[in-house]
Amino acid sequence: MLQTLHSIVQEVNAARGLDHALNIIVKRVAETTEVDVCSVYLVDPDTHEYVLMATRGLNPDAVGRVRLRMDEGLVGLVGERKEPLNLEDAEAHPRFRYFPETGEERFHSFLGAPIIHFRRLLGVLVVQQTARRRFGEEEVAFIVTMAAQLAGAIAHGEATGTTSLLAGGGGSLAKRPMTGVPGSPGVAMGQAMVAYSPADLFAVPDRPAEDVDREIAAFHAALTAVKEEVKDMAARLANAVSSDEHSLFDVYLRMLDSESLVKGTEERIREGNWASGALRDSIARHVSVFDEMEDPYLRERAGDIRDIGRRILMRLQLDSGDQRSVPEGTVLVGEEISASQLAEIPTERLVGVVTARGSGNSHVAILARALNIPAVMGVAELPVNRLEGREVIVDGYSGRIHIDPGPGAKKEYRRLLREDAELSEELQALRDLPAETPCGYRVGLYANTGLMADITSSLASGCDGIGLHRTEFPFMARERFPGEDEQTLVYRQVLEPFVPRKVVLRTLDVGGDKPLPYFPVREENPFLGWRGIRLTLDHPEIFLTQLRAMLRANTGCGNLHVMFPMVSRVAEVDEAVGLLERARDELLEEGIEVEMPQIGVMVEVPSAVYETDRLAAKVDFISIGSNDLTQYLLAVDRNNARVADLYDELHPAVLSAMNHVVQAARPHGTSVSVCGAMAGDPVAAILLLGMGVQGLSMSVSSLLKIKWVIRSFSRKKARALLEQAWSMERPQDVRYLLNGALDEAGLGGLIRAGK
């Protein structure tokens, strides 16, 4: 049976579409189990009926015509019970319903199994036989297994519109929105233009290099041409974004000049492979390092490297590139869009961005936010090759897209566009006002940054400083550990523009799930492995260099705050502070006047929650990393689609843990802030205000919305809502309560900015 199942699954995966896959399944299941009938009934989402979609043994003319109510017949009973139904004499069951057009009157035995995908009932798989008998345990297990396999194929067909029931010739894409991850907030309506690279780098075959010198010369000529392309693309955006955003293209140029790419490709050519094959291997080696990283911010770098490789290959192949015209109101759509592909589209014609892969940390998402272009990333079932020229609505708030939307959806989103314009104008009036409640409680609002491209937008937002600056990127952009002078320059560029506002530099958070290309760490469970403060304490030579650079960069600025990540025990803080003091003493001995900065820790693992009292006694501030804390508390990988619905920051356990941190730190006078998704969620901000959190650090795009919330709710009102939330068991009930509070306060326009 297992071998047969494997064979059927392979055939289904190779099917031309869902209709073909269904026909394969009913044929092969009927043959394997030696039954007289095998049929598949799918749920029509519009009429809420079961529809006979494929059969082997019943009248083929009944396909698409036979329909049952959800509570009708034995098929309906299987769906209601969500478990197999095995009957020796189906006609004797009170729920039996006879359909003359099927020709099933001669079949007596019945076995049905529900087809369920992530708790959602998609249909029922049925086998029948003329002889009266109960199906054996092995047969039942096989049918249940086939139904489970079929669920994934049906869900995919539903999303991509490849089944006639749901598609109606392609129209199913308008039935319901497709969901991804918010990349850049806002709403856009426009025409899809598919971004693709003519060259398929990883399909390049090996081929002997007939003339090694000529192949090397061709490779260098391609490199030079691509460098000029990148410079030209950066120039195209010169009037659209700040010059700091051009650091994204500087990364590309550094990649093109990197020794491992240039020398590595040359070596492979000298070993006998032609330039294209040698380039493929060099790029593949770099991509594999980044692809294996669990951290989404750093994993996105693999896409940039692939894009560089494709562009060099295109030059090697003398490809002229894509000369398509770009229409007004273009929504750029692709499997994986690079920053350079985005830059090729005139900004005055681009209204939205959608990708099948990627996250809010990708370069294209960063640029989209800088350009104020709505974006949705990681739409897993996105039928990219079917979208050229289709009308698309991009909802960057919820992470949803609508393809070929109906009149009702278009009317609703036109209304939202008008409201967005009005909201944006209203929010700008808050830019220079303090984030202060009506009762006078001041909350610091800070920006999360990682690239120099984030600095300009943060400065323009009116934020109170930087609450979290990720220092990993300078380490990732090089092929070795950056030196002290290099790091000093980078940190100075972050600190200086914000004087006297505070800037929190998080110490190096790599290792385990975020290995450096030149310092790989492979572990079976990287989220619980050698990372963050654990790695840097084990390598004081790396840690001391970074700490010295931070202290030197702070000379004359005085706004440095140093924060240690992934702290799980007090001893780690003692050791880290000891190294920071040592770095200070060394610099003072060298005649460099430096001062001890404010010191903080991130609370993002459960052990740190219950050590808050001891931690607060040793540091100046605490920052709760809401994303990781939620993930660790709920034991949910938020990047895993199978359990993503279980990830919710409003879970009672998460709220209790955060409140415990705030209350435990208070007697020590240690300030508590929150960074992560919760800080930028309007409904969560109300609860955090009620807890007494003193600072919120978030994406710049959320800052004015959160300022509006803070200025609209008193501490007393926020505390009352928090008390109500404590009594609720379900996160969705908490969100419903807080959405109602926002609406009542006249902030209904912010509701869609939350979950």
Secondary structure as UniProt FT lines:
FT   HELIX           2..13
FT   HELIX           18..33
FT   STRAND          37..44
FT   TURN            45..48
FT   STRAND          49..56
FT   HELIX           60..62
FT   TURN            63..65
FT   STRAND          67..69
FT   TURN            70..71
FT   HELIX           73..81
FT   STRAND          85..87
FT   HELIX           90..92
FT   TURN            94..95
FT   HELIX           100..102
FT   TURN            105..106
FT   STRAND          109..117
FT   TURN            118..119
FT   STRAND          120..129
FT   HELIX           137..160
FT   HELIX           164..167
FT   TURN            168..170
FT   HELIX           171..174
FT   STRAND          178..179
FT   STRAND          181..184
FT   STRAND          187..194
FT   HELIX           201..203
FT   HELIX           212..236
FT   TURN            237..240
FT   HELIX           243..246
FT   HELIX           247..257
FT   HELIX           259..270
FT   TURN            271..272
FT   HELIX           275..291
FT   HELIX           296..299
FT   HELIX           301..316
FT   TURN            317..318
FT   TURN            328..329
FT   STRAND          330..334
FT   HELIX           339..343
FT   TURN            347..349
FT   STRAND          350..355
FT   TURN            360..361
FT   HELIX           363..370
FT   TURN            371..372
FT   STRAND          375..377
FT   TURN            380..381
FT   HELIX           384..386
FT   TURN            388..389
FT   STRAND          391..395
FT   TURN            396..399
FT   STRAND          400..403
FT   HELIX           407..428
FT   TURN            429..432
FT   TURN            438..439
FT   STRAND          444..449
FT   HELIX           453..460
FT   TURN            461..462
FT   STRAND          465..470
FT   HELIX           473..476
FT   HELIX           484..495
FT   HELIX           496..498
FT   TURN            499..500
FT   STRAND          502..506
FT   TURN            512..513
FT   TURN            517..518
FT   HELIX           526..528
FT   HELIX           533..538
FT   HELIX           540..553
FT   TURN            554..557
FT   STRAND          560..564
FT   HELIX           570..589
FT   TURN            590..591
FT   STRAND          598..603
FT   HELIX           606..610
FT   HELIX           612..616
FT   TURN            617..618
FT   STRAND          621..625
FT   HELIX           626..634
FT   TURN            638..639
FT   TURN            641..643
FT   HELIX           644..646
FT   TURN            649..650
FT   HELIX           652..665
FT   HELIX           666..668
FT   STRAND          671..675
FT   HELIX           677..680
FT   HELIX           682..691
FT   STRAND          695..698
FT   HELIX           700..702
FT   HELIX           703..710
FT   TURN            711..712
FT   HELIX           715..726
FT   HELIX           731..744
FT   TURN            745..746
FT   HELIX           748..753
//
